[in-house]
Amino acid sequence: MSIDMYGHGHSDAVTPAEWYVAGTGMYDAVKLMADFPYVDTDKIGVTGHSNGARAANLSIREDNMAEEPLIDSVLLVANDAMYTTSENEPLYTGIIAPDAREPYTNRYGTRDVGIIAAQFDEFFFRTVQADGTQTLPRDFITTEYAQSFLNFGSDPVEVRESGVFYTNRVNGELALRVIYTPWEIHPWNHFSMKSAAQGIEYWEESFGAPNPIPKSNQIWIFKAMFNFIGLVGWVIFIVAFAKVLLFTPAFASLRKDQEPKTMVLNRNGKLWFWIGSAVVAVIAAVSYLNLGAWTRANRPAFLPQAPTYFIGVWSTVVGVSLIVLLVLSYYLYSRKNGYDPKERGIAIALMPLIKTVALAVTVLASAFALVFAVDYFFKADFRFWVLTVRTFSPDKIGIALRYAPLFLLYYIPMSVATNSFNQFKLGDKEWYNTAVAAGFTGLAPGIMIILQYVTFMSTGDVFFKGISNIYGIWLFPIVVIIPVGAIVSRKLYKLTGNPYLGGIIWGLLVPMIMASNTLTQI
């Protein structure tokens, strides 16, 4: 049974205190399954990735207190096991000083337990050493925590290896332990054929199967590829459907008979473009690295999603900076060289603006209606690794709208910059300019990803040590979403001469996607 944990997806939002109840929903699912007449109650297992593994640990805690324990096996993916007698287990062992550690123990009893511990996990599988430094996740298998786990909770007396099943009799029952250490990062675990194969191997060893098949015989990757094709098609639908609506009586007045002219910039104009784009990229990088603490301390209560708030505030900071640079560019260069804001679509009357908003909302409503139709008829959606377009419960619309102003303050200026200021002749092909303009929007996230992960995989530790590593992971979808938004805005601008349409569409789409995929705590 696959569930949306409490606070996620279609499940109800939770308070921080409720976050720990019933394994964040997993243990409730276990109890439900145990009542099904067709379930072998001697073979109930739980697994999850990251917070899902944390939920599995919390479920074990509840199961340990039950009169009749229900869970027989657990596979923890991308999270630590419970290693000690501490009442606060599961712990984040990387923050526990050596002199504060409780004795090792076997919290899992007779259950089979496995861990998939990526060598470059951004969060877990670290141990604080006597000098205050942490061990590296790639060395996890050599730590006392890992060795105690493989020795069934005893002080490590025998050095044990990764990828090997170790068995022992616990209260007369045979139990097993195993740790896998794939060459992966934290979010790679749940999109990895290797980790999937290790998971298959674990469950085959723990429970067995009537008709086992090789662990290499995986077809989920084909579904993922079709999801990606569907995701690309969904974005194409947004552009194509907007173009279709522009030929209807309701929105035809927004359409231009001729494409906006490609500007020709002199040397100073090109300098403004290159230097200005670089400045925005620097501001984007610096603000991204420094806004985390402020957003954690200053998030209003009516905004119940911390990740969406951080990305929204960052978007606003970059958007406002972009507006300032555009104003400076206009007064110091463009106005002196014949630039006409009306001709470039910046000056817009009230009625066309209202129609622009109406068109954007209509396009988005239709696009998400398509997502719901695909889910209803085919039980599919457009989730591909960290790029996730899925169905959502009605409350997510209200949540997304609360964050929308923060995103609109970036995507509208981004579209204005990309189209009204930066659509100029660059090379022999028109698409050169589109590619460069879109590339600059994703430059800062791209460089930060490269610095973070090239350093991580070459040294064993991350590049940006002053912030939580979750911010590095959030960059993966950002580096795709922003440039694609720039391309979409350019496609619509060529037909309408209106830089606001693409910006509004993307400024509403992004918070809707984030709100439907993020933990909601009230």
N, C-alpha and C positions, 0 to 999 in steps of 0.2 A: 504494500500500500504506500503510495507516494502522497505526501500531504504538503499543504502550505502551512508552515509553522505559524503559531499565533503571532499576529502583528505583520504577517506577510501575505501577499497575494489576496485570495478571496477570504482568508480567515479574518476574524475581528481584530481590531487594534487592541493593544494591551497597555497597561501601565508598567513602569519599570519593575514594580514588585511582582506583577503577574507574569513577567518574562520567564521566571524560574518555575512556574507552576506546571505540573504534569509534563515535565520535559518539553516545555514550550509547545505542547500538543502531541509530541511523539508518544508519550506514555498513554495518553488517551486513545491514540490509534492502536497501540498494542493491546489495550484492554478490549477495544472493539473487535479486533481480529480474533482474540482468544474466544469470543462468543460465537464466531462463525462455525457452523457444523462441518465445513469442508476444510478447515485449517488444522494441520497437525500441530497441536499445542506443545509438542516436544521439540518443535523446530521453528520457534519464533525468533527471528534475529532483527537487529536494528543497525542502521548505518546512516551516515550523513557526512557532508563535507563542511569543514570549518564550523560555523554555528550549528550546522546539522549534527556534527560529531559532538559538540558541546551538549546538544539536546539529547543525544544518545547517552552521554555520561549522566546527565540529570535523570534520565529515565532509569538508568541502572540504580541510582540512589533511591528512587521511589520503589523500584522493584525489590531492592534489598529490605525495605520496610514492609513489604506485602506479606500476608499470611502464606500465600501460594505464589512464589515468584513465577513470572511468565516468560522472561527473556532468557534465551539459551545461548545466544551468540551475539557479538557486537564487533563491527568493523569501523574503526575511527579513521576518517580520511581528513588529513590536514588539521589535526588538532591533537593535543596531548591526551594521554590517558590519565586516570587518577592513580597516583603513585604512592601516596602516604596516608597516614591516619588522620590528617587534618580535616576538621569539620567543614572547611572551606573548599575542599575538592569538588569539582575539578579546578585546579590552580593553573595560573599562568606561571610556570616554573621559572621563566626568565626574569621574574622580578622578586623571587624569594632568595634572600641572603642565606648563605650556607649555615649560619648559626641559628637561623629561624626555622629550619626544616624539621618536619615531624618524621618519625620513623617510617620506613617503607612498609607497605602492607599489600595484601591482595584484596582489593575492593570488589573484584569481579567474581570471586568464589569459584564455582565449578564451571562457569561459562567459558566458552572459547572467545578469545579476543585477538584482534589484529589491528595494526596501525599502518597506515600509509603516510610516511613522513618524507615529504619532498626535501631534497638536499638544499633547495633554495627557498624554503618556506619563509615568507616575510614576517610571520608572527610567532610561530611556535618552535618547539624542539631546541630550545636554548636553556642553558643552565648558568646561573650566576656562580662565578668562581670566588675563591678567597680574596683575590685582589680586586674584586668588583667588576671585572670584565665578564663577558658572556662567551660561552662556547658557541661555535658556529653550527647552524642547522645541518650542514653537510657532515659534521662530526657527531651527530646525535647518537648513532648506534654505539659509540664508545663511552657515552656518559653513564654515570651511575643510575640515573633514572631509567634509561633504556635497558640497561643490564639487569636492574632489579625487576623491571616488568617482565623480561624474558625468563627470569628466575622465579616467577610467580610471587613477587612481592617480598622476597627475602633480600638481605644484603647480598650484593653480587659476589658469588663465590666461584663462578665459572664464566669466562668470557664467551659470549654467544654472538652469532653473526646475523646479519640481515638476510631476509629471504628464506630462512630456514624455519620449519615448524618444530617447536619444542613442546613436548607433552609432559604432563605430570598428573599424578592422582591427587585430587583435592576432595576431601571428605568421601573417599571411595570412588569418585567419578573421574574419568579421564578428561582432562582439559588441555587445550593447546594455546600457545602464544606464538605470534610472529610479528616482525616489523619489516616492512618494505621501505626502501629508500630510493625512489626513482629520481633521476636527474631532471627535476621539474621545479617550477615555482608554484606558489599556493593556488592561484586560479587555474593553472594548467591541469591540476589533478582531476578536475571534473570534466575535462575535455581532452583526455589522454587515452589512447588505446593501450598504453603500457599499464597505467593505473587501473584501467578497466580489466585488463587481463589479470592483474594481481588480485583485484576484487573477486573475479570469477574463480581464480585458484583458491582463494581463501574460503569462499562459500562452498565450493566443491569439497574441500578438505573438512570443513566444519559439519556440513549437513549432507553432502553427497547429492547426487541427482539420479533419477531412474535411468535416464538415457543421456549421459554426459556427452558434451561436444567439446572440441578443443577450445582453449581460452583465446586462441588467435582468431577464431571464427566469429568476428564481430561485424555487424551490419549497421550499427547505430551511426557510424560516420557518414553513411550514405543519406540517412535521414537528416543529419546535421547539414550536409551539403545542399539538400533540397530546401531546408529551412533558410539557408543563406540565399539561394536563388529566389525563394519567396520574399525574403527581406528586400533584396534588390528590386524585385518586381513591385513590391509595395511602395518603395520610394518613387519608382517610375510612374506608378499609378497616381501618386500625389501630383506630380508634374503634369501628366497627361490629362487627368480629370480636371485640374485647374484650367488647362488650355481649352478643354471641351466646354466648360462653363463660361469661358470668355466669349464663346460664340453663341450664347443664349441671350435673349432679350434682357434678362435681369442684369447681366454683367458685361454686355457687349461694349458699353461706353468706356470700360476700363482698357479696352484693347486699342493698340496703336496700329495704324496701317503700315507703318514702316518701323524697322528696328531702330533703336537709338544709335546715333552715329558713334563710331569708335573714335575716341579722342586721339589727337596727336600731341604728345607732350614734348616740350623742349628739354634741354639738359637740366634746368632747374626743377622742372616738373617731375622728371624721372628721379632726381635726387630726393624730392619730397616723398615719392612713393617708396623708394628703397629704404631710406633712413627712417621714415615714419613707420613702415611695416616692421622694421627691426626694433624700433622703440616700443611699439605695442607688444611685440613678442617678449621683450625684456620685462615690461611691466606685468605681462601675463605670468611669466615664470616667477618673478619676485613676489608678486601678490599671492600666487598659489602656495608658495612655500611659507608664507607668513600669516595667512588668515585663519589657520586652523584653530589656534587658541582663542582668538577673538570670537569666532562663530560659536565655539563650544560654550563660551561664557555669556554670550549675548543673544541666544536664540529665543525669540518670543514663544510663549506657551501655545499660541494658536498655529504654530508651524511645527507639526509633530514628527517631521522626518529630518534628522540631523544631516545626513549626506546631501539631501536635496537642498537644504539651506546653505551648506558650505559652497556647493557648486553654483548656486544662485547668487550668493554674495560675491563670489569670485567673478562670475559673469558680469555682474553690475559694475564692479571696480574696473574691469577691462573695458566694458562698454562706455562708461563715463570717460575714461582716459582716451578712448577712441574718438568720442565726441569732441573733446578738447583739441585733439590733434587735427580733426577735420575742420574745426572752426579756424584754427591757426593757419592751416593750409589754404583755406578759402581767402582769408583776409591778406595773407602774406604772399600768395602766389596766384591762386585760381582767378580771383576777381580782377586782378591786373592783366590777366591774359584771356579775357573774353568769356569766362565761365558763366553760364546762365543756369541758376538753380531750377528755374521752371522747366527749361529744356531737358535737364537731367532728371526730372521727376521729384526733386526734393520739395519744391513748392507745390502743395496739393490742396485743393478746395475741400470743404467739409463733406459734401455729398460723395465725391469719389473716395474720400477716406472711409466713410461709413460703408460704402459698397466694398471697399478693399477688405475691411474687417469681416463683413458678411461672407465674402467669398472665401476668406481664409478659414472661417469657422465651418462653412459648408464642406469645404474640401477635407478638413480634419475629421468632421463627423462621418463623412462617407468613408474615409480611409480606415477609421477605427471600426466602423460598421462592417467593413470587409474582414477585419481581424476576427470579429465575433462570428461572422458567417462561416469563415474557414474553420474556426474552433467548433462550431455547432455541427456542421455537416461532415467534417473530416477529422476532427479531434487533432488538429495541428495548429501551429502558430508560426511566428517568425522569430524564434529564439535561436541565436547562434553565438555560443560562448558568452561573451560579456555584452553582446548587442542583442537586446531582448525586447521584442514587441509582442505583447500578450494581452489577453482579456483582463478585465479588472472589475471590481465591484463598484457600485455607483458612488460610494463615498470618496473614491480616489479622484473623481472629477473635481469635487470641491477642494480637495487637498491640492491638486495640481493648479487650480486657479489661484489659490493663495500665493503660490510661488511664482506664478506667471510673470508678474511685473519685474521680478529680478532677472528673468531670462530675456524678456522683451527688451530690457535696457541694454542687452548685449546684441541680440540677433538683429534688431532693427538697425542700429548703427553699423553693425558688420555688413549688412546688406547694402546700406547706403554707401559705405566705403568701397565695397567690392564692385558696385555697379555705377553709382553716380559720380564717383571720384576716380576709380581705378580701372575703368574700362577704356584702355588706351592701346594703341598699336604696339605690339611687342613681338618682334620676329615676323616670320612669313605667314604663320597660321593664327587664326582667331583664337583657337583653343589654348595657345601658349599663355595668353594673358589670364584666361580662366584658371589654368593649372597653377600658375605662379600665385595669383591672388588667393586661391583656395589653399595652396600649400602654406602660405604665410599664416593663415588662420590656425593651422595645426602645427606650426613650427615649434612653439614653446613646449606644448605637451610632448611632441616627438623627441625633442632634444632631452627633455627630462627623463623620458622612458629609456632612451639610449644610455644616458649617464647612470641611471639607477641600476639597470640590469646588466650592462656590460661589466660594471664594477662588481656587482653581486656575483656574477658567474665566474669572474676571474679571480676575485679575492675571497669570496665566501661571505662578504658583508656588503650591505647596501651603500650607495653613494650619499644619499640624503639621510643623515642620522638624527637630525634635529626635529623631525616630524614623524608622525605615525606612518608606518608603511602602507596603511590603507589608502593614503593619498596617492601613492604611486600606482596602485591598482586601479583607482578611479580614472587614471589617465588613459587607460586602454580604450574605453568607449569614446572618451572625449576626442582623442586624436583622429577618430573616424567621423564622429557626428558633426563636428564644427566644419571641416572642409566640405563634407557632403551638403551641409546647409548652405555654404557659399555657392556651390555648383547649382543647387536647386534655385536659389535666389537669382542667379545669372540667367538660367533658362527662362524663368518667368519674367524677368526684367526685359529680355529681348522681345517679348511679345507685348508687354504692357508699358514699358518705360517707367514702371512704378517700383521703386526700391523697397517699398513698405510691405508689399504682398508676401514676398519670400521671407522677409524678416519676421512678420507676424505669424506665418505658418510655422516656421521653425521655433519661434519663441514660445508658442503654445504646445507644439509637439513634444519638445524635449522635457518639460516638466511633467507632461502626461505620462511619458515613458518612464521617467524616474519615479514618479509617485506610485506607479503600478508595480514596481519591482523593488521597493525599498521598505525596510522595517518602519512601521508606524507605531510610535509609543505616545500615548496620550497622558 
